[in-house]
């Protein structure tokens, strides 16, 4: 889901970059994300898979997701939206990451 949502903005920021190179860079960025930064993407991917009727393995937040999928409210707050790609790239640059320059 992370690459799916961020591939076009990344390729727009890096014209002429091969799709395979963009995927590699996005995969490196994904690996550098903290679990809290990954959580919105994982929740979105889980909801998408459930909407598509796919078999989804249970996770640690199974009860919360089950209530939400049935239309109920969970005890915890809803997952925040994923951080925009430009903010993730800026955070990585500040930390000394080696992604391609725009």
C-alpha positions in Angstrom: 0.0 0.0 0.0 2.9 2.4 0.8 4.4 2.0 -2.6 1.0 2.1 -4.3 0.2 5.4 -2.7 3.6 7.1 -3.1 4.9 5.8 -6.5 3.4 8.6 -8.6 4.4 11.5 -6.3 7.9 10.1 -6.1 8.2 9.6 -9.9 6.9 13.2 -10.4 9.6 14.5 -8.1 12.2 12.4 -9.9 11.5 12.6 -13.6 13.3 10.1 -15.8 13.8 7.7 -12.8 13.2 4.1 -13.7 10.2 2.5 -12.0 12.4 -0.2 -10.5 14.7 2.4 -9.0 11.7 4.2 -7.5 10.4 1.0 -6.0 13.9 0.3 -4.5 14.0 3.8 -3.0 10.4 3.5 -1.6 11.3 0.1 -0.2 14.3 1.6 1.6 12.1 4.4 2.9 9.5 1.9 4.1 12.2 -0.1 6.0 13.3 3.1 7.7 9.8 4.0 9.0 9.0 3.4 12.6 6.1 1.1 13.5 4.0 4.2 14.3 4.7 5.6 10.9 3.8 2.3 9.2 0.6 1.7 11.2 -1.7 3.9 9.0 -0.5 2.2 5.8 -0.9 -1.2 7.3 -4.4 -0.4 8.5 -5.4 1.0 5.1 -4.0 -2.1 3.4 -5.9 -4.3 5.8 -9.2 -2.5 5.2 -8.7 -2.6 1.4 -8.0 -6.4 1.5 -11.1 -7.0 3.6 -13.2 -4.9 1.2 -11.9 -7.0 -1.7 -12.9 -10.2 0.1 -9.3 -11.4 0.7 -8.3 -13.7 3.5 -6.5 -11.5 6.0 -4.5 -13.0 8.9 -5.4 -11.7 12.3 -3.0 -9.1 13.9 -2.5 -7.6 17.3 -5.3 -5.1 16.8 -7.8 -7.7 15.6 -10.6 -6.8 18.0 -10.3 -3.1 17.2 -10.3 -3.7 13.4 -13.2 -6.2 13.7 -15.4 -3.6 15.4 -14.4 -0.9 12.9 -15.0 -3.2 9.9 -18.5 -4.0 11.2 -19.2 -0.2 11.3 -18.8 0.1 15.1 -16.4 2.5 16.8 -13.3 1.1 18.4 -12.1 1.9 21.9 -9.0 3.5 20.6 -8.9 6.5 18.3 -9.0 5.8 14.6 -5.7 5.5 12.9 -4.3 8.8 11.7 -3.9 9.3 8.0 -0.6 8.3 6.5 2.1 11.0 6.5 2.5 12.7 3.1 5.5 11.5 1.1 7.3 14.8 1.1 7.3 14.8 5.0 8.7 11.3 5.1 11.4 12.3 2.6 12.2 15.4 4.6 12.5 13.5 7.9 14.8 10.9 6.2 17.0 13.7 4.8 17.3 15.3 8.2 18.3 12.0 9.6 21.0 11.6 6.9 19.2 9.1 4.7 20.5 8.4 1.2 17.4 8.8 -1.0 17.8 10.4 -4.4 17.7 14.1 -4.6 14.8 15.7 -6.5 
